[in-house]
Amino acid sequence: MSVRMNWLLVGLAALIAAAPMILGIEGEYGGADDQAKTAIEESGYQPWFSSIWEPPSGEVASMLFALQAALGAGVVGYVVGRLHGRRERQQ
C-alpha cells in the first residue's frame, strides 16, 4: 500500500469516529449487559446465592476487570511469543 492510501484510511477512520459528534447525533449507548440485566429482572429470576465479596466501588471493579484483561493479554502474548520462538529455532 502506498503512503497516500494509508493516510486516506486514517482520515476515513477519523471521519467515521467524529461523524456523530459533528452531526450532533445523540443516542443511548446501552450494551448487551444492560439488555440482559433488564431481561433477567423482568423474568423474576432469583439467584441461588450471593457473591462472596462485592467491590467497594465501581472504580475498584473496573480496576480489577482491567487487571484481569492485562494478565490475560500477557499470558496470551507470552504463549504466542514462545511458540514463535520455537518455530524460529526449528527452521
C-alpha positions as CSV (number, residue, x, y, z in Angstrom):
1,M,0.0,0.0,0.0
2,S,1.2,3.5,-0.7
3,V,1.6,6.2,1.8
4,R,-1.3,8.1,0.3
5,M,-3.6,5.1,0.8
6,N,-2.5,4.8,4.4
7,W,-3.3,8.5,5.1
8,L,-6.6,8.1,3.3
9,L,-7.6,5.2,5.5
10,V,-6.5,7.1,8.7
11,G,-8.6,10.1,7.6
12,L,-11.6,7.9,6.8
13,A,-11.4,6.2,10.3
14,A,-11.2,9.6,12.0
15,L,-14.2,10.9,10.0
16,I,-16.2,7.8,10.9
17,A,-15.3,8.3,14.6
18,A,-16.1,12.0,14.6
19,A,-19.2,11.9,12.4
20,P,-21.7,11.5,15.3
21,M,-20.1,14.4,17.2
22,I,-20.1,16.7,14.1
23,L,-23.6,15.9,13.1
24,G,-24.9,16.2,16.7
25,I,-26.3,12.7,16.8
26,E,-27.4,11.8,20.3
27,G,-28.3,8.4,21.3
28,E,-28.4,5.9,24.2
29,Y,-25.4,3.6,24.0
30,G,-26.5,0.8,26.2
31,G,-24.8,-2.5,25.7
32,A,-25.8,-6.2,25.8
33,D,-25.1,-6.3,29.6
34,D,-27.8,-3.7,30.2
35,Q,-30.3,-5.6,28.0
36,A,-29.5,-8.9,29.7
37,K,-29.9,-7.3,33.2
38,T,-33.3,-5.9,32.2
39,A,-34.5,-9.2,30.7
40,I,-33.4,-11.1,33.9
41,E,-35.1,-8.6,36.2
42,E,-38.3,-8.8,34.1
43,S,-38.4,-12.6,34.3
44,G,-38.4,-12.7,38.1
45,Y,-35.3,-14.8,38.4
46,Q,-33.9,-15.2,41.9
47,P,-30.2,-16.0,42.3
48,W,-29.3,-19.2,44.2
49,F,-26.5,-17.5,46.1
50,S,-24.9,-14.1,46.6
51,S,-21.3,-13.1,45.8
52,I,-18.6,-13.8,48.4
53,W,-17.1,-10.3,48.0
54,E,-18.5,-7.2,46.5
55,P,-16.0,-4.5,45.3
56,P,-16.5,-1.3,47.4
57,S,-17.0,0.9,44.3
58,G,-17.4,0.8,40.6
59,E,-13.8,2.1,40.2
60,V,-12.4,-0.9,42.1
61,A,-14.5,-3.3,39.9
62,S,-13.2,-1.5,36.8
63,M,-9.6,-1.8,38.0
64,L,-10.0,-5.5,38.7
65,F,-11.5,-6.0,35.3
66,A,-8.6,-4.1,33.6
67,L,-6.1,-6.1,35.7
68,Q,-7.7,-9.4,34.6
69,A,-7.6,-8.3,30.9
70,A,-4.0,-7.2,31.2
71,L,-3.0,-10.5,32.8
72,G,-4.8,-12.5,30.1
73,A,-3.2,-10.5,27.4
74,G,0.2,-11.1,29.0
75,V,-0.4,-14.8,29.1
76,V,-1.6,-14.9,25.5
77,G,1.4,-12.8,24.4
78,Y,3.9,-15.0,26.3
79,V,2.5,-18.2,24.7
80,V,2.4,-16.7,21.2
81,G,6.0,-15.5,21.7
82,R,7.2,-18.8,22.9
83,L,5.5,-20.6,20.0
84,H,7.0,-18.2,17.5
85,G,10.5,-18.5,19.1
86,R,10.2,-22.3,19.0
87,R,9.3,-22.3,15.3
88,E,12.1,-19.9,14.5
89,R,14.6,-22.2,16.2
90,Q,13.4,-25.2,14.3
91,Q,13.9,-23.6,10.9
